[in-house]
Amino acid sequence: MNTATSALCQEADARRETVVTVDERFLEHILTPYMTPCKYLKSVDISYDPSASNGVLPAKLRARGRFSIGESCYIEDTGHFNAVEFIMCFNQIGYVLLAHALQAGLVRGVPAWGREDFAERQLPDVLIVNAKSTFRRMIDARDFVGEAVWTRASARGDHLFGSFDVSFYDAAGGRSTGETFCCVRNMFAERSPAPSPVLGQVAHA
């Protein structure tokens, strides 16, 4: 058990949350579109509180993972975690969180997706609409932890939207935080004529 997993399990025990360690084969499947040197996410756990929800998502639905960037895939070594890597790392942990949540039926009123559904839709239909990040202290890109908390979900037409709080940090106190707003296109188009009433209510809240 790595440090990130151990810490998450201890926190979850204290709050009586459910923790799922993502299988290596599942992680590899989600990261298939990435070139091998760009597979920065090494392990990940999903946690949530099954006893509470915001009407659509279980409370505290989040992924925490261990990352390692051996060398940059697009520039000479900068010596620290940077803005491009922030987006790439969120992409990877966000994909895993979304895939697990949809496969496990954790998003109320949304059709479940299997692995093949996600693989088919991952690149063309899962989009970052907006993202912002703040770098508070330099992070050692060779070994750090990342978290994505799915805070809100809503539906507009056939599309599912999600808001995420994102953070990355290392053992030496390096830290970066941010927020992303994402869209899954045509989430409902082929499976139902309209979004769930629950999601519709949230969208107009």
C-alpha positions as a printed Julia matrix, in Angstrom:
205×3 Matrix{Float64}:
   0.0    0.0     0.0
   1.5    3.33   -1.04
   1.46   6.49    1.06
  -1.41   8.11   -0.83
  -3.58   4.99   -0.49
  -2.76   4.59    3.21
  -3.63   8.21    3.96
  -6.89   8.0     2.04
  -7.93   4.8     3.81
  -7.2    6.3     7.23
  -9.21   9.41    6.42
 -12.06   7.34    4.99
 -12.16   5.09    8.06
 -12.51   8.16   10.24
 -15.45   9.36    8.12
 -16.88   5.9     7.37
 -16.43   6.35    3.65
 -16.21   3.65    1.0
 -12.76   3.3    -0.59
 -12.13   1.41   -3.83
  -8.59   0.7    -5.01
  -8.64   0.86   -8.79
  -7.41  -2.34  -10.39
  -4.18  -2.02  -12.39
  -5.86  -3.46  -15.48
  -8.69  -0.92  -15.23
  -6.17   1.91  -14.88
  -4.17   0.66  -17.85
  -7.37   0.44  -19.9
  -8.28   4.06  -19.13
  -4.75   5.25  -19.95
  -4.62   3.35  -23.26
  -4.83   6.54  -25.4
  -1.64   7.92  -23.84
   1.85   7.18  -25.1
   3.78   5.13  -22.54
   6.07   7.99  -21.36
   2.96  10.12  -20.74
   1.19   7.67  -18.41
   1.89   9.7   -15.3
  -0.81   8.23  -13.03
   0.61   5.12  -11.33
  -2.13   4.14   -8.86
  -5.46   5.55   -7.75
  -8.21   5.08   -5.18
 -11.82   6.26   -5.33
 -13.68   7.23   -2.17
 -17.16   8.52   -1.36
 -19.72   8.65    1.43
 -22.57   6.26    0.5
 -24.79   7.57    3.31
 -25.1   11.11    1.91
 -25.49  12.82   -1.45
 -26.25  16.14   -3.09
 -29.13  14.55   -4.97
 -27.03  13.39   -7.9
 -23.56  12.44   -6.62
 -22.59  10.62   -3.44
 -20.98  13.0    -0.98
 -17.22  13.51   -1.13
 -16.79  11.6    -4.39
 -13.1   11.85   -5.16
 -10.05  10.15   -6.61
  -6.61  10.28   -5.07
  -3.64   9.0    -7.01
   0.14   8.76   -7.06
   1.89  10.37  -10.01
   5.41  10.3   -11.37
   6.71  12.27  -14.36
  10.06  10.81  -15.34
  10.66  13.25  -18.17
   8.6   15.8   -20.03
   7.05  14.68  -23.29
   7.12  18.14  -24.89
   9.94  20.26  -23.39
  13.31  19.93  -21.71
  13.17  19.25  -17.98
  11.87  22.31  -16.12
  12.69  20.83  -12.72
   9.14  21.18  -11.46
   5.48  20.39  -12.1
   3.99  22.91  -14.55
   0.69  24.11  -16.03
   0.67  21.71  -18.98
   1.3   18.77  -16.66
  -1.48  20.01  -14.35
  -3.98  19.54  -17.19
  -2.51  16.22  -18.32
  -2.57  14.81  -14.8
  -6.11  16.03  -14.18
  -7.12  14.41  -17.47
  -5.81  11.06  -16.31
  -7.24  11.05  -12.79
 -10.46  12.68  -14.03
 -10.93   9.97  -16.66
 -10.52   7.29  -14.0
 -12.96   8.97  -11.6
 -15.56   9.47  -14.33
 -15.18   5.94  -15.72
 -15.5    4.35  -12.28
 -18.48   6.52  -11.3
 -20.36   5.73  -14.51
 -19.55   2.03  -14.45
 -20.54   1.72  -10.77
 -23.76   3.7   -11.21
 -22.71   6.4    -8.74
 -24.22   9.29  -10.74
 -27.95   9.24  -10.19
 -30.12   9.38  -13.31
 -27.24   8.8   -15.72
 -26.94   5.71  -17.94
 -24.22   3.31  -16.82
 -21.23   2.9   -19.12
 -19.16  -0.24  -19.37
 -15.46  -0.25  -20.23
 -16.08  -0.43  -23.95
 -18.6    2.41  -23.81
 -16.04   4.59  -22.08
 -13.24   3.59  -24.45
 -15.39   4.54  -27.45
 -16.47   7.91  -26.02
 -13.4    8.89  -23.97
 -11.56  11.03  -26.5
 -14.32  12.52  -28.69
 -16.98  13.14  -26.02
 -15.27  13.88  -22.67
 -14.15  17.51  -22.75
 -12.65  20.14  -20.46
 -14.74  23.29  -20.88
 -12.81  25.49  -18.48
  -9.84  25.1   -16.14
  -7.87  27.29  -13.8
  -4.87  26.51  -11.64
  -2.71  28.16   -9.0
   0.85  27.11   -8.16
   1.55  27.86   -4.51
   4.89  26.08   -4.13
   6.96  24.07   -6.61
   6.13  20.36   -6.79
   8.7   17.65   -7.44
   7.26  16.05  -10.58
   9.09  12.78   -9.94
   6.81  11.79   -7.05
   3.6   13.54   -6.04
  -0.05  13.0    -5.17
  -3.11  14.31   -6.98
  -6.77  14.57   -6.0
  -9.91  15.3    -7.99
 -13.17  15.88   -6.11
 -16.35  15.74   -8.2
 -18.44  18.44   -6.53
 -21.42  18.97   -8.83
 -23.21  17.38  -11.79
 -25.91  18.8   -14.04
 -27.56  18.11  -17.39
 -28.2   20.46  -20.29
 -29.91  18.88  -23.23
 -28.13  15.61  -23.95
 -24.91  16.63  -22.21
 -23.65  15.9   -18.69
 -21.57  18.59  -16.99
 -19.34  18.22  -13.94
 -17.37  20.53  -11.67
 -14.17  19.33  -10.02
 -11.85  20.66   -7.33
  -8.28  19.62   -8.14
  -5.1   19.56   -6.07
  -1.56  18.23   -6.41
   1.08  18.11   -3.69
   4.34  16.43   -2.72
   6.02  15.32    0.5
   8.11  18.51    0.72
   5.13  20.86    0.82
   4.85  21.62   -2.89
   1.26  22.37   -3.81
  -0.97  23.38   -6.7
  -4.75  23.76   -6.68
  -7.4   24.45   -9.26
 -10.89  23.9   -10.6
 -12.16  22.33  -13.81
 -15.53  22.3   -15.52
 -16.08  19.35  -17.84
 -18.65  18.06  -20.29
 -19.63  14.58  -21.46
 -21.32  15.12  -24.8
 -24.41  13.19  -25.91
 -24.63  11.39  -22.58
 -28.35  10.79  -22.99
 -28.79  10.93  -26.76
 -28.74   7.21  -27.53
 -30.19   5.86  -24.3
 -33.1    8.1   -23.34
 -34.97  11.02  -24.92
 -34.36  13.37  -21.99
 -32.16  13.73  -18.92
 -33.26  12.45  -15.54
 -35.63  14.83  -13.69
 -33.14  14.81  -10.83
 -30.38  16.13  -13.07
 -32.78  18.6   -14.65
 -33.58  20.04  -11.24
 -29.92  20.4   -10.4
 -29.21  22.11  -13.71
 -31.7   24.83  -12.92
 -30.8   25.2    -9.24
